[in-house]
Amino acid sequence: MTAAALSTVLRKHLCTIELVESDAIGIVGVGEATIPAIHDFNRKIGLDEQDFMRNTRATFKLGIEFVDWTRIGNAYMHPFGRYGYDMNGVAFHHYWLRTQQLGNDVPYGDYCVPPVAGKYGRFALPLSDPRSVLSTYSYAFHFDASLYAGYLRRLSERRGVLRTEGKIVEVRLSDKKDVIESMRLENGNIVFGDLFIDCSGFRALLIGDALGVPYQNWQEWLPCDRAIAVPCRNPDVLDPFTRATARSAGWQWRIPLQHRTGNGYVHCSEYISEDEATTILLGNLDGEALAAPSTIRFVAGRRARSWAGNCVAVGLSGGFLEPLESTSIYLIQVAIMKLIEHFPDRSFNALNVAVFNEQINLQFDQVRDFIILHYKMNNRDDSDFWKRCRAMQIPDTLEYRMRAFRERGHVVYSSRELFIETNWVAVFLGQELIPDALDPRVGCLSDALIVDKLDKMRQAIRRATETLPRHDRFVSEYCAADTGVAAAGTSSR
């Protein structure tokens, strides 16, 4: 991703981009679920959506369904879409909560296109006409991460990126503090550079091993430290959403691609053994397993700084947050785009670097809080893991947001954040954090009028989604994968 983006915006005669990687090192290619921000990245590097989807065996994603998180038997969706519409400057969720007080038991998701379309397995591209409810949602993708990497590699090399095959065995520093001079490869070759971008994954060979930038451990809030991953055959229905199902010691993902379904059990090794986790995962697949399960070990957290000296960490070398809200590729994307925005000259201006680090840290911290919310707001008593999560002390920043919503139904967020009001409300209400009081301006409309307006909204959404084609049919007609594209992505680092 980094090579593709830099080769798009930097002129060849001004700099050379050399990418060092080894085919002998596997990748964590279990399949990826994304969020709508991926459109911005793909558009900026000039990808054609249909061609990209065909080459990565992609499907569409309208949101994430959370099953058994609040309690066993409960489910809700965090969608990529708007709920209802605001009235008199008052957020929609206040009116829905008022109807709940009046005895209305219609789920919050019935007022948003993605949950309704997802329930019936339907999908179509959003309309551009703002008068239609089918313009009120967005979408993302499920795709094969290994195929995406190969696709971007071909694009990058066509744009002049020099790919060097080899393993890094030594990182050499200059006499100046925090400055990398060169890298020695296993074959003895030396790679020099002005700017080094560390995409070496959890190993963090440059930012961590060579420069010693510390890693901030967030396991006190996000205790899961393992994932067992395995692909399986697709079921008959190709759902247009990711599913995250809470298990006794973590949660299980399900990501449907065109050629297979990606599955994994993210769990805390303090509460369950690897063998037990594997048994649970294999016992909850939609189809026959297509490979042996693989284990991924991780520690949630981030580097104190993603940019040190002449080195920038992108991806897992800079930090890791479990993929509960599909933010892994987004955080890669943000780092790349912020690097382009703050691209240095050879002086590596200290203020420029500091601003980059502040912005990346803010992104990680805000996503962290959003993920913690899912664990904190649970009512499960069936396992010690969930009891621990409910009892844990959370960051003050998240406590403030939860208090604001609990007391007044108010959502605290800023325009600089990934997750905005509709995202927070979806999870707050989905996890059954119900406000003690509503916006008093709700009373400016009569109860009868509120009930009538919401009923019309719900009916309009239901009628509109019934016109959409089935997701699998739309994928087949829009972006069916070339049968010559080899299935990939089952290896792990």
LINGI-V484100 format. One record per pair of residues at least 24 apart in sequence whose ideal C-beta (glycine too) atoms are under 7 Angstrom apart, sorted by the first residue. I is the first residue (numbers start at 1). J is the second residue. D is the distance in whole Angstrom. If there is no record, write none. Layout:
<<I & J & D> <I & J & D>>
This chain:
<<1 & 152 & 6> <1 & 332 & 6> <1 & 333 & 7> <1 & 336 & 6> <2 & 197 & 6> <2 & 199 & 6> <2 & 314 & 5> <2 & 336 & 5> <3 & 156 & 4> <3 & 161 & 5> <4 & 45 & 5> <4 & 152 & 4> <4 & 155 & 5> <4 & 156 & 5> <5 & 44 & 7> <5 & 45 & 6> <5 & 336 & 5> <5 & 340 & 7> <7 & 156 & 5> <7 & 159 & 4> <7 & 160 & 6> <7 & 161 & 5> <8 & 44 & 7> <8 & 45 & 5> <8 & 46 & 6> <8 & 159 & 7> <9 & 340 & 6> <12 & 160 & 5> <16 & 162 & 7> <17 & 161 & 5> <17 & 162 & 7> <18 & 162 & 5> <18 & 164 & 6> <18 & 191 & 7> <19 & 161 & 6> <19 & 163 & 5> <19 & 164 & 7> <20 & 164 & 5> <20 & 166 & 6> <20 & 168 & 7> <20 & 183 & 7> <20 & 191 & 6> <22 & 165 & 6> <22 & 166 & 6> <22 & 167 & 5> <23 & 165 & 7> <24 & 167 & 7> <25 & 493 & 7> <26 & 491 & 4> <26 & 492 & 6> <26 & 493 & 5> <27 & 146 & 6> <27 & 149 & 7> <27 & 491 & 7> <27 & 493 & 6> <28 & 296 & 6> <28 & 492 & 5> <28 & 493 & 5> <29 & 145 & 5> <29 & 146 & 4> <29 & 488 & 6> <29 & 489 & 3> <29 & 490 & 7> <29 & 491 & 6> <30 & 229 & 4> <30 & 262 & 5> <30 & 264 & 6> <30 & 489 & 7> <31 & 142 & 7> <31 & 144 & 6> <31 & 145 & 6> <31 & 255 & 5> <31 & 257 & 6> <31 & 262 & 3> <31 & 489 & 6> <32 & 143 & 6> <32 & 145 & 4> <32 & 329 & 6> <33 & 61 & 6> <33 & 142 & 5> <33 & 242 & 4> <33 & 255 & 5> <33 & 323 & 7> <33 & 326 & 4> <34 & 61 & 7> <34 & 140 & 4> <34 & 141 & 5> <34 & 326 & 6> <34 & 329 & 5> <35 & 140 & 5> <35 & 326 & 5> <35 & 327 & 7> <35 & 330 & 6> <36 & 80 & 5> <36 & 138 & 4> <36 & 139 & 7> <36 & 140 & 5> <37 & 330 & 5> <37 & 333 & 6> <38 & 140 & 6> <38 & 141 & 6> <38 & 329 & 6> <41 & 333 & 5> <50 & 478 & 6> <50 & 479 & 5> <52 & 151 & 7> <53 & 141 & 7> <53 & 479 & 4> <54 & 479 & 5> <54 & 480 & 7> <54 & 481 & 5> <54 & 482 & 6> <55 & 147 & 6> <55 & 151 & 5> <55 & 485 & 6> <56 & 143 & 4> <56 & 144 & 5> <56 & 147 & 4> <56 & 148 & 5> <56 & 151 & 6> <57 & 143 & 7> <57 & 144 & 5> <57 & 147 & 6> <57 & 257 & 5> <57 & 258 & 4> <57 & 259 & 5> <57 & 481 & 4> <57 & 485 & 7> <58 & 141 & 5> <58 & 142 & 6> <58 & 143 & 4> <58 & 257 & 7> <58 & 258 & 7> <58 & 479 & 7> <59 & 142 & 5> <59 & 238 & 6> <59 & 240 & 7> <59 & 256 & 6> <59 & 257 & 6> <59 & 258 & 6> <59 & 475 & 6> <60 & 123 & 5> <60 & 139 & 5> <60 & 141 & 7> <60 & 240 & 5> <60 & 471 & 6> <60 & 475 & 7> <61 & 139 & 6> <61 & 140 & 4> <61 & 141 & 6> <61 & 142 & 5> <61 & 240 & 6> <61 & 241 & 6> <61 & 242 & 6> <62 & 114 & 4> <62 & 117 & 6> <62 & 118 & 5> <62 & 123 & 7> <62 & 137 & 7> <62 & 139 & 6> <62 & 240 & 5> <62 & 241 & 5> <63 & 114 & 5> <63 & 118 & 7> <63 & 241 & 5> <64 & 241 & 6> <64 & 242 & 5> <64 & 244 & 6> <64 & 325 & 7> <64 & 326 & 7> <65 & 118 & 7> <65 & 241 & 5> <65 & 243 & 5> <66 & 244 & 5> <66 & 430 & 6> <67 & 243 & 6> <67 & 245 & 4> <67 & 246 & 7> <68 & 245 & 6> <68 & 246 & 4> <69 & 246 & 5> <69 & 374 & 6> <69 & 378 & 6> <69 & 431 & 6> <70 & 378 & 6> <70 & 379 & 6> <70 & 431 & 5> <70 & 432 & 5> <71 & 379 & 5> <71 & 380 & 6> <72 & 380 & 7> <72 & 382 & 7> <76 & 109 & 6> <76 & 430 & 3> <77 & 109 & 5> <77 & 114 & 7> <77 & 115 & 4> <77 & 118 & 6> <77 & 241 & 7> <78 & 423 & 7> <78 & 426 & 5> <78 & 427 & 6> <78 & 430 & 7> <79 & 112 & 5> <79 & 114 & 4> <79 & 115 & 5> <79 & 137 & 7> <79 & 426 & 7> <80 & 114 & 6> <80 & 137 & 6> <80 & 138 & 4> <80 & 139 & 6> <80 & 140 & 6> <81 & 112 & 5> <81 & 113 & 5> <81 & 114 & 4> <81 & 136 & 6> <81 & 137 & 3> <81 & 138 & 7> <82 & 112 & 7> <82 & 136 & 4> <82 & 422 & 6> <83 & 108 & 7> <83 & 111 & 5> <83 & 112 & 5> <83 & 422 & 6> <84 & 111 & 4> <84 & 454 & 7> <84 & 457 & 5> <87 & 445 & 7> <88 & 441 & 6> <88 & 444 & 6> <88 & 445 & 7> <90 & 439 & 5> <90 & 441 & 5> <90 & 442 & 6> <91 & 421 & 7> <93 & 409 & 7> <93 & 425 & 5> <93 & 429 & 7> <94 & 409 & 6> <94 & 438 & 5> <94 & 439 & 5> <94 & 442 & 5> <95 & 442 & 6> <95 & 450 & 5> <95 & 454 & 6> <96 & 454 & 7> <97 & 409 & 7> <97 & 435 & 7> <97 & 438 & 6> <98 & 438 & 6> <98 & 442 & 5> <98 & 450 & 6> <99 & 450 & 6> <99 & 451 & 6> <99 & 454 & 6> <102 & 447 & 6> <102 & 451 & 7> <104 & 451 & 7> <106 & 458 & 6> <108 & 429 & 5> <110 & 458 & 5> <111 & 454 & 7> <111 & 457 & 6> <111 & 458 & 6> <111 & 461 & 7> <113 & 137 & 5> <113 & 461 & 6> <113 & 465 & 6> <116 & 461 & 6> <116 & 462 & 6> <116 & 465 & 5> <117 & 240 & 7> <117 & 465 & 5> <117 & 468 & 6> <118 & 239 & 7> <118 & 240 & 6> <118 & 241 & 5> <120 & 465 & 7> <121 & 237 & 5> <121 & 239 & 6> <121 & 240 & 7> <121 & 470 & 6> <121 & 471 & 5> <122 & 465 & 6> <122 & 468 & 4> <122 & 469 & 7> <122 & 470 & 6> <122 & 471 & 6> <123 & 240 & 4> <123 & 468 & 6> <123 & 471 & 4> <123 & 474 & 5> <124 & 468 & 5> <124 & 469 & 6> <124 & 474 & 6> <133 & 460 & 5> <133 & 461 & 5> <133 & 464 & 5> <134 & 464 & 5> <142 & 242 & 7> <142 & 255 & 5> <142 & 256 & 6> <142 & 257 & 6> <143 & 257 & 7> <144 & 257 & 6> <144 & 488 & 6> <144 & 489 & 4> <145 & 489 & 6> <146 & 488 & 4> <146 & 489 & 4> <147 & 485 & 7> <147 & 488 & 5> <147 & 489 & 7> <164 & 191 & 7> <168 & 205 & 6> <171 & 205 & 6> <171 & 206 & 6> <171 & 209 & 7> <171 & 210 & 4> <173 & 210 & 7> <178 & 211 & 6> <178 & 308 & 5> <178 & 309 & 3> <179 & 309 & 5> <179 & 310 & 5> <180 & 206 & 6> <180 & 210 & 6> <180 & 309 & 7> <180 & 310 & 6> <180 & 311 & 6> <194 & 310 & 7> <194 & 346 & 6> <195 & 310 & 6> <195 & 344 & 7> <196 & 310 & 6> <196 & 311 & 5> <197 & 312 & 5> <197 & 314 & 6> <198 & 311 & 6> <198 & 312 & 7> <198 & 313 & 5> <198 & 314 & 7> <198 & 317 & 4> <199 & 314 & 5> <199 & 315 & 5> <199 & 317 & 7> <200 & 317 & 5> <201 & 315 & 7> <201 & 316 & 4> <201 & 317 & 6> <201 & 493 & 6> <202 & 298 & 7> <202 & 316 & 5> <204 & 313 & 7> <204 & 317 & 4> <206 & 311 & 5> <207 & 303 & 6> <207 & 308 & 6> <207 & 311 & 6> <207 & 313 & 4> <207 & 317 & 5> <208 & 317 & 7> <211 & 308 & 5> <211 & 309 & 7> <211 & 311 & 6> <213 & 303 & 5> <213 & 304 & 6> <213 & 305 & 5> <213 & 308 & 5> <214 & 304 & 5> <215 & 301 & 6> <215 & 303 & 6> <216 & 301 & 5> <216 & 302 & 6> <216 & 304 & 6> <217 & 299 & 6> <217 & 301 & 5> <218 & 300 & 5> <218 & 301 & 4> <218 & 368 & 6> <219 & 299 & 6> <219 & 300 & 6> <221 & 372 & 5> <221 & 392 & 7> <221 & 394 & 6> <221 & 395 & 7> <222 & 300 & 4> <222 & 322 & 6> <222 & 371 & 7> <222 & 372 & 7> <223 & 268 & 5> <223 & 270 & 7> <224 & 250 & 5> <224 & 266 & 5> <224 & 267 & 6> <224 & 268 & 5> <224 & 322 & 6> <225 & 268 & 6> <225 & 269 & 6> <225 & 297 & 7> <225 & 298 & 6> <225 & 299 & 6> <226 & 267 & 6> <226 & 269 & 5> <226 & 274 & 7> <226 & 277 & 7> <226 & 295 & 6> <226 & 297 & 6> <227 & 264 & 5> <227 & 265 & 7> <227 & 266 & 5> <227 & 296 & 4> <228 & 264 & 6> <228 & 265 & 5> <228 & 274 & 7> <228 & 277 & 5> <228 & 278 & 5> <228 & 281 & 5> <228 & 293 & 5> <228 & 295 & 6> <229 & 263 & 7> <229 & 264 & 4> <229 & 293 & 7> <229 & 294 & 5> <229 & 296 & 6> <229 & 492 & 7> <230 & 263 & 6> <230 & 281 & 6> <230 & 282 & 7> <230 & 289 & 5> <230 & 291 & 6> <230 & 293 & 4> <231 & 260 & 4> <231 & 261 & 7> <231 & 262 & 6> <231 & 263 & 7> <231 & 290 & 5> <231 & 291 & 6> <231 & 490 & 6> <232 & 260 & 7> <232 & 261 & 5> <232 & 263 & 6> <232 & 285 & 4> <232 & 286 & 6> <232 & 287 & 5> <232 & 288 & 6> <232 & 289 & 5> <232 & 290 & 6> <233 & 260 & 7> <233 & 287 & 3> <233 & 288 & 5> <233 & 290 & 6> <234 & 260 & 6> <234 & 261 & 5> <234 & 287 & 6> <235 & 286 & 4> <235 & 287 & 6> <238 & 471 & 5> <238 & 472 & 4> <238 & 475 & 7> <239 & 471 & 7> <240 & 471 & 4> <242 & 326 & 6> <244 & 324 & 6> <247 & 280 & 6> <248 & 272 & 7> <248 & 382 & 7> <248 & 383 & 4> <248 & 385 & 7> <249 & 383 & 7> <249 & 385 & 5> <251 & 324 & 7> <252 & 281 & 6> <252 & 284 & 6> <253 & 323 & 7> <258 & 475 & 7> <258 & 481 & 5> <259 & 481 & 7> <259 & 487 & 5> <260 & 290 & 6> <260 & 487 & 7> <261 & 286 & 6> <261 & 287 & 7> <266 & 322 & 5> <268 & 385 & 6> <271 & 384 & 6> <271 & 385 & 4> <291 & 490 & 4> <294 & 492 & 4> <296 & 492 & 6> <302 & 361 & 7> <302 & 364 & 4> <305 & 357 & 5> <306 & 335 & 6> <306 & 357 & 6> <306 & 360 & 5> <307 & 353 & 5> <307 & 356 & 5> <307 & 357 & 5> <309 & 348 & 7> <310 & 348 & 6> <312 & 339 & 6> <319 & 364 & 5> <321 & 367 & 6> <321 & 368 & 6> <321 & 371 & 6> <322 & 371 & 7> <324 & 371 & 5> <324 & 374 & 6> <325 & 370 & 6> <325 & 371 & 6> <327 & 367 & 5> <330 & 418 & 7> <331 & 363 & 6> <331 & 364 & 7> <331 & 367 & 7> <334 & 360 & 7> <334 & 363 & 5> <335 & 360 & 6> <362 & 416 & 7> <363 & 418 & 7> <366 & 417 & 5> <366 & 418 & 7> <367 & 418 & 6> <369 & 395 & 6> <369 & 397 & 6> <369 & 398 & 4> <370 & 419 & 5> <372 & 398 & 6> <373 & 398 & 6> <373 & 427 & 6> <373 & 431 & 7> <374 & 427 & 7> <374 & 431 & 7> <377 & 431 & 4> <377 & 433 & 5> <378 & 431 & 7> <402 & 433 & 7> <405 & 433 & 6> <405 & 435 & 6> <406 & 433 & 6> <406 & 435 & 6> <406 & 436 & 6> <407 & 436 & 6> <407 & 437 & 7> <408 & 435 & 6> <408 & 437 & 6> <409 & 435 & 4> <409 & 437 & 7> <409 & 438 & 6> <409 & 439 & 6>>
